[in-house]
Amino acid sequence: MTEHRYTVLGMACDHCATSIAEALEHLPGVTSIAVDVDTDSVTVISTGNLDRADVHAAVDAAGYELAGS
């Protein structure tokens, strides 16, 4: 398993966290997602490496911005 950490801009509530988690759970290999609204962080556990472009697209589609993109 591989742990990936991201900063997501624009999160303000639990609904935001749910939207982001739902967007990321469909990426290939994702087994677990933890979203912390207070720190704007998202931790994704996957069976291998995730393509940052895929993560960016999923976060963007949910209406948020991946920091550093």
C-alpha positions as CSV (number, residue, x, y, z in Angstrom):
1,M,0.0,0.0,0.0
2,T,1.1,3.5,-0.8
3,E,0.1,6.7,1.1
4,H,-0.4,9.9,-0.8
5,R,-0.9,13.3,0.9
6,Y,-2.4,16.3,-0.8
7,T,-3.6,19.8,0.1
8,V,-6.9,20.8,-1.3
9,L,-8.0,24.4,-1.4
10,G,-11.5,25.6,-0.8
11,M,-12.8,23.0,1.7
12,A,-14.9,24.5,4.4
13,C,-17.2,21.8,5.8
14,D,-18.0,18.1,6.1
15,H,-20.0,18.3,2.8
16,C,-16.7,19.4,1.1
17,A,-14.9,16.5,2.6
18,T,-17.5,14.0,1.4
19,S,-17.5,15.5,-2.1
20,I,-13.7,15.2,-2.4
21,A,-13.7,11.6,-1.0
22,E,-16.4,10.6,-3.4
23,A,-14.5,12.0,-6.3
24,L,-11.2,10.3,-5.4
25,E,-12.7,6.9,-4.4
26,H,-13.2,6.1,-8.1
27,L,-9.5,6.4,-9.0
28,P,-7.9,3.0,-9.8
29,G,-6.2,1.3,-6.8
30,V,-7.7,3.6,-4.1
31,T,-8.5,1.7,-1.0
32,S,-8.9,4.4,1.7
33,I,-9.4,8.2,1.9
34,A,-9.2,10.5,4.9
35,V,-10.1,14.2,4.5
36,D,-9.3,16.7,7.2
37,V,-11.1,20.0,6.6
38,D,-9.3,21.8,9.4
39,T,-5.9,21.3,7.8
40,D,-7.1,21.2,4.1
41,S,-5.4,17.8,3.8
42,V,-6.4,14.6,2.0
43,T,-4.6,11.3,2.6
44,V,-5.2,8.6,0.0
45,I,-4.1,5.0,0.5
46,S,-3.7,3.1,-2.8
47,T,-2.3,-0.2,-4.0
48,G,0.3,1.7,-6.0
49,N,1.2,5.1,-7.4
50,L,-1.5,7.5,-8.3
51,D,-1.2,9.8,-11.3
52,R,-1.2,13.4,-10.0
53,A,-3.1,14.5,-13.1
54,D,-5.9,12.0,-12.3
55,V,-6.0,13.3,-8.7
56,H,-6.1,16.9,-10.0
57,A,-8.9,16.1,-12.4
58,A,-11.0,14.4,-9.8
59,V,-10.5,17.2,-7.3
60,D,-11.3,19.8,-10.0
61,A,-14.4,18.0,-11.0
62,A,-15.6,18.1,-7.4
63,G,-15.2,21.9,-7.5
64,Y,-12.0,22.2,-5.5
65,E,-8.4,23.0,-6.2
66,L,-5.4,20.7,-5.6
67,A,-2.6,22.9,-4.2
68,G,0.6,23.0,-6.2
69,S,-1.1,22.3,-9.5
